[in-house]
Amino acid sequence: VQLVESGGGLVQPGGSLRLSCAASGFTFRNYGMSWYRQAPGKERELAASISSAGGRRNYADSVKGRFTISRDNAKNTVYLQMNSLKLEDTAVYYCKVNWGGVDYWGKGTLVTVSS
């Protein structure tokens, strides 16, 4: 199982970014996927999750209405569209899959929101 995140960077408050997570090593379309984030000095937290077919999506209250999780099962990729970014969204963003009862994580992509 391999998960590779991309799309992070420096953005001003109110800006947007789209993160991507390319998956391989398992049958992507059969598994729900999640985006987590870890801010400096804080614990890792769930930001958003999506079911295998994309019909069910869940969001942390802190990102609801601003972030959208989606997936393209033909491309084995899950996305996180982040709009109206705030300073407190600064974090390393990770995608995760639970495969065979084990959580697999990517290495993360850094999002910095700063003026």
HUKANOR-V602576 format. One record per residue. N is the residue number from 1. RES is the residue in three letters. PSI is psi in degrees with one decimal (999 if undefined). Layout:
BEGIN
N,RES,PSI / N,RES,PSI
END
This chain:
BEGIN
1,VAL,130.1 / 2,GLN,133.8 / 3,LEU,127.3 / 4,VAL,112.8 / 5,GLU,152.0 / 6,SER,168.0 / 7,GLY,-4.6 / 8,GLY,172.1 / 9,GLY,-167.8 / 10,LEU,130.5 / 11,VAL,149.2 / 12,GLN,155.8 / 13,PRO,137.6 / 14,GLY,-9.8 / 15,GLY,-176.2 / 16,SER,152.8 / 17,LEU,152.7 / 18,ARG,120.6 / 19,LEU,148.3 / 20,SER,149.2 / 21,CYS,111.6 / 22,ALA,127.2 / 23,ALA,147.7 / 24,SER,162.0 / 25,GLY,-0.1 / 26,PHE,168.3 / 27,THR,91.9 / 28,PHE,-43.2 / 29,ARG,-12.1 / 30,ASN,-2.6 / 31,TYR,138.7 / 32,GLY,152.2 / 33,MET,155.0 / 34,SER,150.4 / 35,TRP,129.9 / 36,TYR,164.4 / 37,ARG,152.1 / 38,GLN,112.7 / 39,ALA,157.9 / 40,PRO,127.5 / 41,GLY,6.8 / 42,LYS,165.8 / 43,GLU,156.0 / 44,ARG,138.4 / 45,GLU,151.9 / 46,LEU,129.8 / 47,ALA,-45.7 / 48,ALA,153.9 / 49,SER,158.0 / 50,ILE,141.1 / 51,SER,172.2 / 52,SER,-40.0 / 53,ALA,-4.9 / 54,GLY,2.3 / 55,GLY,-22.7 / 56,ARG,129.9 / 57,ARG,141.2 / 58,ASN,147.2 / 59,TYR,147.8 / 60,ALA,147.7 / 61,ASP,-33.2 / 62,SER,-18.1 / 63,VAL,-7.0 / 64,LYS,132.8 / 65,GLY,-12.6 / 66,ARG,-33.6 / 67,PHE,147.6 / 68,THR,124.0 / 69,ILE,140.7 / 70,SER,171.4 / 71,ARG,153.6 / 72,ASP,101.1 / 73,ASN,-20.4 / 74,ALA,-25.2 / 75,LYS,1.5 / 76,ASN,44.5 / 77,THR,139.7 / 78,VAL,144.7 / 79,TYR,157.6 / 80,LEU,105.8 / 81,GLN,122.7 / 82,MET,116.2 / 83,ASN,164.5 / 84,SER,48.8 / 85,LEU,144.3 / 86,LYS,162.6 / 87,LEU,-37.4 / 88,GLU,-2.4 / 89,ASP,-6.2 / 90,THR,123.6 / 91,ALA,168.4 / 92,VAL,129.4 / 93,TYR,130.5 / 94,TYR,144.5 / 95,CYS,154.4 / 96,LYS,144.0 / 97,VAL,142.9 / 98,ASN,109.2 / 99,TRP,121.9 / 100,GLY,28.9 / 101,GLY,4.2 / 102,VAL,136.2 / 103,ASP,127.5 / 104,TYR,136.0 / 105,TRP,148.1 / 106,GLY,-178.8 / 107,LYS,-11.9 / 108,GLY,159.1 / 109,THR,134.7 / 110,LEU,128.4 / 111,VAL,122.2 / 112,THR,119.6 / 113,VAL,115.1 / 114,SER,146.5 / 115,SER,999
END
